[in-house]
Amino acid sequence: MFCGLILVRYVLIAGGTHYFFYSALGQAFSKRAWRLQSPSWRSMRHDIDLSARSAIVFALCAALIMTAYDAGKTLLYTDLHQYGWWYLGVSYGAVLILQDTYFYFTHCLCHRPLLFKWLHQGHHRSRQPTAWTSFAFDPPEAVVQAVFLGAIVFIVPLHFITLIAILITMTVWAVVNHLGLDVFPVSFPHHWLGRWFIGPAHHSVHHRRYTLHYGLYFTFWDKLLGTHDPGYEKNLNASLKPEHIP
């Protein structure tokens, strides 16, 4: 059941987003001179296949979480008054920050030469990412990402509403970040708020330059640890030019 729900969520969000932005309407919406051409079916099929395998891993994680919840072992709760309404927002923001931190450091590890081939290479097989690439993880990497979701319910008290909101945010954000084009206004990366959030143009840099932009939601880890492209905000178009990767 969980696998089916995860696949439906993936197909609806990734498929709907891909169709919109690569349709005539989407091409008109994205008035960028560098927007990418529609990718090949072979590339998309590869991403969909990996995503289906990842769905199995995430479904197993969901089943384990629910089994632990039924046994009273998790910190998941259903009574909104237990921690108050204000805690929904606080816990939501806290988990996003924790997830972004976890993702940044595990993502960096995935790019280590000894780990890349069996952990992360499948995701980067598409040099032109699309919405379908959003959850195209090799099974071992899917396990790494599922560990966070499986562990956080034992560490932070979360209402089911908050957990669902986090899952939806994760899915939508991953899909948008892999569009391969900038769906935001040209000024977005230069806006004071846009500088702290990762978008499709920001993540596209990573798919061309593997040593940069490892974050999931926010840019502060990249900026703090020197993996942020120094020319990104000054010259967005130049930062998206493909570079040879040895």
PASEBA-1860 file (N, C-alpha, C; in nm, 3 decimals):
! residues 246
1> MFCGLILV> 0.082/-0.120/0.000/0.000/0.000/0.000/0.086/0.126/0.000 ~ 0.189/0.128/0.089/0.275/0.246/0.097/0.348/0.270/-0.034 ~ 0.394/0.163/-0.096/0.466/0.177/-0.223/0.376/0.239/-0.328 ~ 0.251/0.194/-0.334/0.156/0.248/-0.430/0.130/0.396/-0.407 ~ 0.112/0.435/-0.280/0.088/0.575/-0.247/0.207/0.663/-0.285 ~ 0.328/0.612/-0.257/0.448/0.689/-0.289/0.464/0.704/-0.440 ~ 0.436/0.598/-0.514/0.446/0.605/-0.660/0.342/0.700/-0.719 ~ 0.220/0.695/-0.665/0.115/0.785/-0.713/0.153/0.930/-0.687
9> RYVLIAGG> 0.205/0.957/-0.568/0.250/1.093/-0.534/0.359/1.138/-0.631 ~ 0.454/1.050/-0.658/0.565/1.081/-0.749/0.515/1.109/-0.890 ~ 0.428/1.022/-0.940/0.378/1.037/-1.077/0.294/1.164/-1.091 ~ 0.208/1.190/-0.994/0.121/1.308/-1.003/0.202/1.438/-0.997 ~ 0.293/1.447/-0.900/0.369/1.572/-0.882/0.477/1.586/-0.989 ~ 0.558/1.481/-1.007/0.667/1.491/-1.105/0.611/1.495/-1.247 ~ 0.515/1.406/-1.276/0.458/1.403/-1.411/0.383/1.529/-1.446 ~ 0.302/1.579/-1.353/0.228/1.701/-1.378/0.319/1.821/-1.397
17> THYFFYSA> 0.423/1.829/-1.314/0.516/1.940/-1.325/0.594/1.934/-1.456 ~ 0.640/1.813/-1.490/0.715/1.797/-1.615/0.630/1.836/-1.736 ~ 0.507/1.787/-1.736/0.419/1.816/-1.850/0.396/1.966/-1.864 ~ 0.375/2.033/-1.750/0.348/2.177/-1.758/0.467/2.254/-1.813 ~ 0.587/2.230/-1.757/0.701/2.314/-1.793/0.764/2.277/-1.926 ~ 0.734/2.159/-1.978/0.786/2.125/-2.110/0.678/2.131/-2.218 ~ 0.560/2.175/-2.179/0.454/2.198/-2.278/0.472/2.336/-2.338 ~ 0.391/2.369/-2.438/0.399/2.501/-2.500/0.371/2.611/-2.399
25> LGQAFSKR> 0.277/2.584/-2.307/0.245/2.683/-2.203/0.365/2.706/-2.112 ~ 0.431/2.596/-2.073/0.546/2.608/-1.986/0.662/2.678/-2.053 ~ 0.684/2.651/-2.182/0.792/2.717/-2.254/0.767/2.868/-2.260 ~ 0.642/2.906/-2.275/0.608/3.048/-2.278/0.626/3.110/-2.140 ~ 0.595/3.029/-2.035/0.607/3.077/-1.898/0.752/3.105/-1.862 ~ 0.843/3.018/-1.908/0.985/3.034/-1.879/1.050/3.114/-1.989 ~ 1.064/3.242/-1.970/1.118/3.331/-2.073/1.269/3.345/-2.055 ~ 1.337/3.232/-2.049/1.481/3.233/-2.032/1.546/3.185/-2.161
33> AWRLQSPS> 1.648/3.256/-2.206/1.712/3.222/-2.332/1.782/3.086/-2.325 ~ 1.819/3.044/-2.201/1.897/2.922/-2.189/1.812/2.800/-2.152 ~ 1.680/2.814/-2.154/1.597/2.701/-2.112/1.629/2.578/-2.197 ~ 1.618/2.463/-2.137/1.661/2.339/-2.199/1.553/2.278/-2.288 ~ 1.600/2.200/-2.384/1.508/2.129/-2.470/1.455/2.006/-2.396 ~ 1.344/1.954/-2.445/1.284/1.838/-2.381/1.381/1.720/-2.384 ~ 1.401/1.652/-2.271/1.497/1.542/-2.265/1.446/1.420/-2.340 ~ 1.536/1.325/-2.359/1.500/1.203/-2.431/1.417/1.112/-2.343
41> WRSMRHDI> 1.335/1.029/-2.407/1.254/0.932/-2.334/1.343/0.832/-2.262 ~ 1.456/0.796/-2.322/1.548/0.701/-2.260/1.597/0.753/-2.126 ~ 1.633/0.880/-2.122/1.679/0.941/-1.998/1.568/0.944/-1.893 ~ 1.449/0.981/-1.934/1.338/0.986/-1.840/1.301/0.846/-1.790 ~ 1.306/0.747/-1.879/1.273/0.610/-1.839/1.372/0.559/-1.734 ~ 1.499/0.595/-1.750/1.600/0.557/-1.651/1.566/0.618/-1.515 ~ 1.528/0.745/-1.513/1.495/0.813/-1.388/1.371/0.753/-1.324 ~ 1.271/0.722/-1.405/1.147/0.664/-1.353/1.174/0.525/-1.294
49> DLSARSAI> 1.261/0.449/-1.359/1.295/0.316/-1.309/1.364/0.325/-1.173 ~ 1.462/0.415/-1.160/1.530/0.432/-1.032/1.434/0.483/-0.924 ~ 1.344/0.571/-0.963/1.247/0.626/-0.867/1.153/0.517/-0.817 ~ 1.115/0.425/-0.904/1.028/0.314/-0.864/1.100/0.226/-0.762 ~ 1.229/0.204/-0.783/1.306/0.125/-0.686/1.318/0.200/-0.553 ~ 1.338/0.330/-0.562/1.346/0.410/-0.440/1.214/0.406/-0.364 ~ 1.103/0.402/-0.437/0.971/0.397/-0.374/0.958/0.273/-0.286 ~ 1.017/0.164/-0.330/1.012/0.041/-0.250/1.086/0.061/-0.117
57> VFALCAAL> 1.202/0.127/-0.124/1.280/0.153/-0.003/1.203/0.243/0.092 ~ 1.146/0.352/0.039/1.071/0.446/0.123/0.944/0.382/0.178 ~ 0.885/0.290/0.101/0.765/0.220/0.149/0.800/0.130/0.268 ~ 0.912/0.062/0.260/0.956/-0.021/0.372/0.982/0.064/0.496 ~ 1.040/0.183/0.474/1.064/0.275/0.585/0.931/0.318/0.647 ~ 0.833/0.351/0.562/0.702/0.393/0.613/0.635/0.280/0.691 ~ 0.649/0.158/0.643/0.590/0.044/0.712/0.654/0.024/0.850 ~ 0.785/0.041/0.856/0.855/0.027/0.985/0.813/0.137/1.082
65> IMTAYDAG> 0.797/0.259/1.029/0.753/0.371/1.114/0.615/0.343/1.172 ~ 0.523/0.297/1.089/0.387/0.271/1.137/0.383/0.154/1.233 ~ 0.468/0.056/1.209/0.475/-0.057/1.303/0.524/-0.010/1.439 ~ 0.627/0.076/1.437/0.680/0.130/1.562/0.577/0.221/1.630 ~ 0.500/0.296/1.549/0.397/0.384/1.605/0.289/0.301/1.675 ~ 0.245/0.195/1.610/0.142/0.109/1.669/0.190/0.047/1.800 ~ 0.322/0.028/1.809/0.379/-0.029/1.932/0.409/0.078/2.035 ~ 0.379/0.204/2.002/0.402/0.313/2.096/0.548/0.351/2.113
73> KTLLYTDL> 0.629/0.324/2.014/0.773/0.349/2.024/0.816/0.483/1.965 ~ 0.735/0.546/1.883/0.774/0.672/1.818/0.723/0.792/1.898 ~ 0.762/0.912/1.853/0.714/1.036/1.914/0.604/1.101/1.829 ~ 0.548/1.026/1.737/0.436/1.076/1.658/0.313/1.087/1.747 ~ 0.233/1.190/1.722/0.112/1.209/1.803/-0.002/1.262/1.717 ~ -0.124/1.253/1.768/-0.242/1.294/1.691/-0.322/1.405/1.759 ~ -0.298/1.427/1.887/-0.372/1.529/1.962/-0.307/1.665/1.942 ~ -0.375/1.756/1.871/-0.319/1.888/1.842/-0.292/1.969/1.969
81> HQYGWWYL> -0.362/1.940/2.075/-0.346/2.015/2.199/-0.228/1.965/2.283 ~ -0.169/1.854/2.243/-0.061/1.797/2.323/0.059/1.892/2.332 ~ 0.092/1.956/2.220/0.203/2.052/2.219/0.158/2.191/2.176 ~ 0.035/2.204/2.136/-0.016/2.333/2.092/-0.001/2.355/1.943 ~ -0.081/2.448/1.890/-0.078/2.477/1.747/0.055/2.538/1.705 ~ 0.113/2.622/1.790/0.239/2.688/1.756/0.349/2.587/1.727 ~ 0.343/2.471/1.793/0.449/2.371/1.777/0.448/2.308/1.639 ~ 0.334/2.309/1.571/0.329/2.253/1.435/0.428/2.325/1.345
89> GVSYGAVL> 0.426/2.458/1.349/0.516/2.535/1.266/0.661/2.524/1.309 ~ 0.684/2.525/1.441/0.820/2.516/1.493/0.882/2.382/1.456 ~ 0.809/2.274/1.479/0.863/2.141/1.449/0.883/2.122/1.300 ~ 0.793/2.178/1.220/0.806/2.170/1.073/0.936/2.237/1.029 ~ 0.960/2.360/1.074/1.082/2.432/1.038/1.207/2.363/1.089 ~ 1.201/2.311/1.211/1.317/2.244/1.270/1.356/2.120/1.192 ~ 1.256/2.042/1.151/1.285/1.920/1.077/1.341/1.952/0.938 ~ 1.291/2.057/0.874/1.346/2.095/0.744/1.493/2.133/0.757
97> ILQDTYFY> 1.528/2.205/0.861/1.668/2.243/0.883/1.753/2.120/0.912 ~ 1.703/2.030/0.995/1.775/1.907/1.025/1.791/1.820/0.901 ~ 1.686/1.811/0.821/1.692/1.730/0.699/1.789/1.789/0.599 ~ 1.788/1.921/0.587/1.880/1.988/0.496/2.025/1.962/0.539 ~ 2.050/1.966/0.669/2.184/1.940/0.722/2.226/1.797/0.694 ~ 2.138/1.703/0.723/2.165/1.561/0.698/2.191/1.538/0.550 ~ 2.107/1.597/0.466/2.121/1.577/0.322/2.253/1.635/0.271 ~ 2.288/1.753/0.319/2.412/1.816/0.271/2.532/1.726/0.296
105> FTHCLCHR> 2.547/1.678/0.418/2.668/1.601/0.452/2.665/1.461/0.389 ~ 2.550/1.397/0.383/2.544/1.266/0.316/2.563/1.282/0.165 ~ 2.512/1.392/0.110/2.529/1.419/-0.033/2.678/1.439/-0.064 ~ 2.747/1.511/0.021/2.892/1.528/0.003/2.963/1.392/0.006 ~ 2.923/1.306/0.100/2.984/1.174/0.109/2.956/1.091/-0.016 ~ 2.836/1.106/-0.070/2.799/1.031/-0.191/2.887/1.067/-0.309 ~ 2.946/1.185/-0.305/3.032/1.228/-0.414/3.179/1.191/-0.392 ~ 3.210/1.125/-0.284/3.346/1.075/-0.265/3.372/0.965/-0.367
113> PLLFKWLH> 3.490/0.963/-0.428/3.518/0.867/-0.536/3.486/0.722/-0.501 ~ 3.513/0.681/-0.378/3.490/0.542/-0.340/3.342/0.507/-0.326 ~ 3.258/0.608/-0.305/3.115/0.584/-0.282/3.028/0.621/-0.402 ~ 3.078/0.710/-0.486/2.994/0.768/-0.591/2.934/0.662/-0.684 ~ 3.015/0.566/-0.728/2.970/0.472/-0.830/2.854/0.385/-0.784 ~ 2.852/0.348/-0.656/2.746/0.258/-0.612/2.639/0.328/-0.527 ~ 2.661/0.456/-0.495/2.562/0.529/-0.417/2.485/0.634/-0.498 ~ 2.554/0.703/-0.589/2.496/0.826/-0.643/2.507/0.840/-0.795
121> QGHHRSRQ> 2.577/0.751/-0.860/2.601/0.765/-1.003/2.472/0.761/-1.084 ~ 2.378/0.678/-1.041/2.252/0.667/-1.114/2.177/0.798/-1.121 ~ 2.181/0.875/-1.014/2.112/1.003/-1.012/2.175/1.102/-1.110 ~ 2.304/1.094/-1.127/2.375/1.188/-1.214/2.388/1.139/-1.358 ~ 2.329/1.027/-1.387/2.335/0.980/-1.525/2.260/1.075/-1.618 ~ 2.165/1.147/-1.563/2.093/1.248/-1.640/2.162/1.382/-1.620 ~ 2.239/1.423/-1.720/2.307/1.552/-1.712/2.207/1.667/-1.729 ~ 2.093/1.635/-1.789/1.986/1.733/-1.804/1.872/1.688/-1.713
129> PTAWTSFA> 1.872/1.730/-1.587/1.770/1.681/-1.493/1.631/1.731/-1.529 ~ 1.533/1.650/-1.494/1.392/1.687/-1.512/1.320/1.656/-1.382 ~ 1.191/1.683/-1.380/1.112/1.651/-1.261/1.120/1.502/-1.228 ~ 1.135/1.417/-1.330/1.144/1.273/-1.308/1.271/1.234/-1.232 ~ 1.374/1.321/-1.237/1.501/1.292/-1.172/1.494/1.311/-1.021 ~ 1.390/1.374/-0.973/1.380/1.416/-0.834/1.404/1.304/-0.734 ~ 1.355/1.183/-0.759/1.374/1.072/-0.667/1.443/0.954/-0.735 ~ 1.524/0.986/-0.836/1.599/0.881/-0.908/1.725/0.849/-0.830
137> FDPPEAVV> 1.709/0.775/-0.721/1.821/0.736/-0.636/1.857/0.590/-0.661 ~ 1.986/0.561/-0.656/2.026/0.421/-0.647/1.974/0.367/-0.515 ~ 1.932/0.240/-0.509/1.875/0.186/-0.385/1.958/0.212/-0.260 ~ 2.092/0.198/-0.264/2.168/0.228/-0.141/2.153/0.373/-0.096 ~ 2.148/0.466/-0.191/2.129/0.606/-0.152/1.989/0.629/-0.098 ~ 1.891/0.559/-0.156/1.754/0.570/-0.105/1.749/0.526/0.041 ~ 1.825/0.423/0.074/1.831/0.377/0.213/1.890/0.487/0.302 ~ 1.997/0.551/0.254/2.061/0.659/0.331/1.961/0.770/0.360
145> QAVFLGAI> 1.882/0.809/0.259/1.785/0.916/0.277/1.667/0.872/0.364 ~ 1.630/0.745/0.352/1.518/0.693/0.432/1.555/0.685/0.580 ~ 1.683/0.671/0.609/1.728/0.663/0.748/1.687/0.788/0.825 ~ 1.700/0.904/0.761/1.662/1.028/0.830/1.513/1.025/0.866 ~ 1.428/0.991/0.769/1.284/0.990/0.795/1.248/0.886/0.900 ~ 1.321/0.774/0.896/1.293/0.670/0.994/1.340/0.706/1.134 ~ 1.444/0.788/1.142/1.501/0.823/1.273/1.434/0.944/1.336 ~ 1.391/1.040/1.254/1.342/1.166/1.309/1.216/1.148/1.393
153> VFIVPLHF> 1.136/1.046/1.363/1.012/1.024/1.440/1.041/0.970/1.580 ~ 1.166/0.929/1.604/1.206/0.885/1.738/1.279/0.995/1.814 ~ 1.309/1.106/1.745/1.389/1.212/1.805/1.308/1.338/1.834 ~ 1.221/1.375/1.738/1.142/1.497/1.749/0.993/1.463/1.753 ~ 0.920/1.510/1.853/0.774/1.487/1.854/0.711/1.554/1.732 ~ 0.636/1.477/1.653/0.576/1.529/1.531/0.430/1.487/1.522 ~ 0.345/1.583/1.494/0.206/1.551/1.464/0.202/1.493/1.322 ~ 0.105/1.408/1.296/0.095/1.349/1.163/0.076/1.456/1.056
161> ITLIAILI> 0.010/1.565/1.089/-0.006/1.676/0.995/0.132/1.731/0.956 ~ 0.218/1.747/1.055/0.353/1.799/1.030/0.433/1.701/0.946 ~ 0.423/1.573/0.977/0.496/1.471/0.901/0.452/1.471/0.755 ~ 0.322/1.479/0.731/0.271/1.481/0.594/0.318/1.607/0.522 ~ 0.316/1.721/0.593/0.362/1.848/0.534/0.509/1.839/0.495 ~ 0.589/1.773/0.578/0.732/1.756/0.548/0.751/1.670/0.424 ~ 0.676/1.562/0.414/0.686/1.472/0.298/0.644/1.542/0.170 ~ 0.537/1.622/0.178/0.492/1.696/0.060/0.595/1.800/0.019
169> TMTVWAVV> 0.649/1.872/0.119/0.752/1.972/0.092/0.873/1.908/0.026 ~ 0.916/1.796/0.079/1.032/1.725/0.025/1.010/1.686/-0.120 ~ 0.891/1.635/-0.150/0.860/1.591/-0.286/0.853/1.708/-0.382 ~ 0.777/1.811/-0.345/0.760/1.926/-0.434/0.894/1.997/-0.454 ~ 0.971/2.014/-0.347/1.099/2.085/-0.358/1.196/2.008/-0.447 ~ 1.200/1.876/-0.430/1.290/1.794/-0.512/1.249/1.801/-0.659 ~ 1.120/1.798/-0.685/1.072/1.805/-0.824/1.108/1.939/-0.886 ~ 1.080/2.048/-0.817/1.108/2.181/-0.870/1.258/2.201/-0.892
177> NHLGLDVF> 1.339/2.153/-0.798/1.483/2.170/-0.809/1.544/2.096/-0.926 ~ 1.473/1.996/-0.980/1.526/1.918/-1.090/1.461/1.952/-1.224 ~ 1.396/2.065/-1.231/1.333/2.103/-1.357/1.434/2.135/-1.466 ~ 1.555/2.172/-1.425/1.657/2.204/-1.523/1.639/2.340/-1.585 ~ 1.548/2.419/-1.534/1.527/2.555/-1.580/1.479/2.637/-1.463 ~ 1.488/2.766/-1.476/1.452/2.852/-1.364/1.306/2.895/-1.377 ~ 1.222/2.843/-1.289/1.080/2.878/-1.294/1.050/3.003/-1.214 ~ 1.152/3.056/-1.147/1.135/3.178/-1.071/1.177/3.299/-1.154
185> PVSFPHHW> 1.139/3.418/-1.114/1.183/3.538/-1.187/1.335/3.547/-1.192 ~ 1.387/3.613/-1.295/1.531/3.626/-1.313/1.596/3.688/-1.189 ~ 1.525/3.777/-1.122/1.582/3.846/-1.006/1.585/3.760/-0.881 ~ 1.525/3.640/-0.884/1.512/3.559/-0.762/1.645/3.531/-0.693 ~ 1.750/3.485/-0.764/1.874/3.457/-0.693/1.937/3.580/-0.630 ~ 1.904/3.700/-0.680/1.962/3.822/-0.629/1.878/3.884/-0.517 ~ 1.758/3.835/-0.500/1.672/3.885/-0.394/1.727/3.837/-0.260 ~ 1.712/3.917/-0.157/1.769/3.882/-0.027/1.717/3.749/0.025
193> LGRWFIGP> 1.589/3.719/-0.005/1.533/3.592/0.041/1.577/3.477/-0.050 ~ 1.578/3.503/-0.181/1.615/3.398/-0.276/1.757/3.347/-0.257 ~ 1.842/3.428/-0.199/1.982/3.387/-0.179/1.995/3.272/-0.079 ~ 1.892/3.252/0.001/1.901/3.149/0.105/1.824/3.022/0.072 ~ 1.757/3.020/-0.043/1.679/2.902/-0.081/1.730/2.844/-0.212 ~ 1.729/2.712/-0.220/1.774/2.644/-0.340/1.657/2.631/-0.438 ~ 1.683/2.665/-0.563/1.584/2.653/-0.669/1.641/2.572/-0.784 ~ 1.566/2.559/-0.894/1.611/2.476/-1.007/1.740/2.524/-1.070
201> AHHSVHHR> 1.757/2.656/-1.083/1.882/2.706/-1.142/2.000/2.675/-1.051 ~ 1.982/2.691/-0.920/2.088/2.664/-0.823/2.129/2.517/-0.829 ~ 2.031/2.427/-0.831/2.063/2.284/-0.831/2.115/2.237/-0.967 ~ 2.077/2.307/-1.074/2.129/2.271/-1.206/2.281/2.286/-1.211 ~ 2.334/2.381/-1.134/2.479/2.398/-1.126/2.543/2.268/-1.077 ~ 2.480/2.206/-0.977/2.535/2.083/-0.921/2.540/1.970/-1.024 ~ 2.440/1.963/-1.111/2.437/1.857/-1.211/2.538/1.879/-1.322 ~ 2.604/1.995/-1.321/2.709/2.022/-1.419/2.846/2.033/-1.353
209> RYTLHYGL> 2.847/2.068/-1.226/2.973/2.084/-1.153/2.956/2.012/-1.019 ~ 3.003/1.890/-1.014/2.975/1.802/-0.901/3.031/1.849/-0.768 ~ 3.121/1.944/-0.770/3.185/1.989/-0.646/3.113/2.107/-0.582 ~ 2.998/2.145/-0.637/2.926/2.262/-0.588/2.780/2.228/-0.557 ~ 2.721/2.304/-0.467/2.577/2.306/-0.440/2.522/2.170/-0.398 ~ 2.545/2.134/-0.273/2.502/2.005/-0.220/2.374/2.012/-0.136 ~ 2.322/2.130/-0.111/2.208/2.144/-0.022/2.078/2.093/-0.080 ~ 1.977/2.086/0.006/1.844/2.039/-0.033/1.744/2.153/-0.037
217> YFTFWDKL> 1.733/2.229/0.071/1.639/2.340/0.079/1.709/2.477/0.084 ~ 1.817/2.483/0.160/1.880/2.610/0.190/2.024/2.614/0.140 ~ 2.075/2.735/0.123/2.211/2.752/0.070/2.316/2.776/0.178 ~ 2.276/2.784/0.305/2.372/2.829/0.405/2.487/2.732/0.428 ~ 2.464/2.600/0.416/2.575/2.507/0.433/2.674/2.520/0.319 ~ 2.624/2.536/0.198/2.714/2.556/0.083/2.799/2.681/0.103 ~ 2.736/2.788/0.148/2.808/2.913/0.167/2.907/2.904/0.283 ~ 2.865/2.837/0.389/2.950/2.828/0.508/3.073/2.741/0.482
225> LGTHDPGY> 3.057/2.633/0.403/3.165/2.536/0.385/3.234/2.545/0.250 ~ 3.206/2.652/0.176/3.281/2.678/0.055/3.241/2.597/-0.066 ~ 3.121/2.544/-0.069/3.076/2.468/-0.187/2.970/2.545/-0.266 ~ 2.961/2.673/-0.241/2.869/2.758/-0.315/2.945/2.825/-0.429 ~ 2.887/2.821/-0.550/2.951/2.884/-0.665/2.959/3.034/-0.642 ~ 3.080/3.089/-0.633/3.093/3.233/-0.604/3.037/3.321/-0.715 ~ 3.022/3.268/-0.835/2.971/3.349/-0.945/2.823/3.331/-0.970 ~ 2.758/3.247/-0.888/2.617/3.216/-0.914/2.528/3.337/-0.910
233> EKNLNASL> 2.536/3.414/-0.804/2.447/3.528/-0.788/2.487/3.645/-0.877 ~ 2.614/3.650/-0.917/2.659/3.760/-1.001/2.631/3.735/-1.149 ~ 2.643/3.611/-1.188/2.626/3.581/-1.330/2.561/3.443/-1.342 ~ 2.431/3.438/-1.327/2.358/3.312/-1.327/2.374/3.235/-1.457 ~ 2.362/3.303/-1.569/2.373/3.234/-1.697/2.510/3.171/-1.715 ~ 2.615/3.241/-1.675/2.750/3.187/-1.691/2.772/3.067/-1.602 ~ 2.711/3.069/-1.484/2.731/2.958/-1.388/2.661/2.832/-1.435 ~ 2.569/2.841/-1.531/2.498/2.723/-1.578/2.558/2.664/-1.704
241> KPEHIP> 2.667/2.716/-1.753/2.730/2.660/-1.871/2.792/2.525/-1.834 ~ 2.769/2.423/-1.919/2.826/2.290/-1.889/2.978/2.294/-1.884 ~ 3.033/2.220/-1.792/3.177/2.210/-1.781/3.218/2.064/-1.794 ~ 3.337/2.044/-1.845/3.385/1.907/-1.858/3.413/1.849/-1.721 ~ 3.364/1.730/-1.697/3.385/1.665/-1.568/3.472/1.542/-1.591 ~ 3.590/1.536/-1.539/3.681/1.424/-1.564/3.628/1.295/-1.504
END
